[in-house]
Amino acid sequence: MDATFAALADPTRRAILARLRHGEATPTELAEPFAMSQPAISKHLRVLERAGLITRGRDAQRRPCRLRAAPLEEATDWLAAYRAYWQENYGQLDALLDELKGEGP
């Protein structure tokens, strides 16, 4: 999970994952919206691949990348526990604010 969060820490890698949600793409296609070199995009793709967030195939001369969402599900599950914690705290705060409003002038 550490590799997942480390990979997600970079906005370029998040943008690449967002693009791959719509289907596979080659590294060249993934590089198009960015003002960076192909080697720089390749480094980002290696980080995503090491984190298990993408897979790279081989189709003749193409090397399409595909999203692999399983690590994101693990991260989401981990974050869900904290979401529940904050929802409970906000619920308590809402109750306190309602109580204070009732005691006002």
Buried (B, 14 or more C-beta within 10 A) or exposed (E): EEBBEEBBEEEBBEBBBEBBEEEBBBBEEBBEEEEEEEEEBEBBBEBBBEBBBBEBEEEEEEEBBEBBBEBBEEBEEEEEEEEEEEEEEEEEEEEEEEEEEEEEE
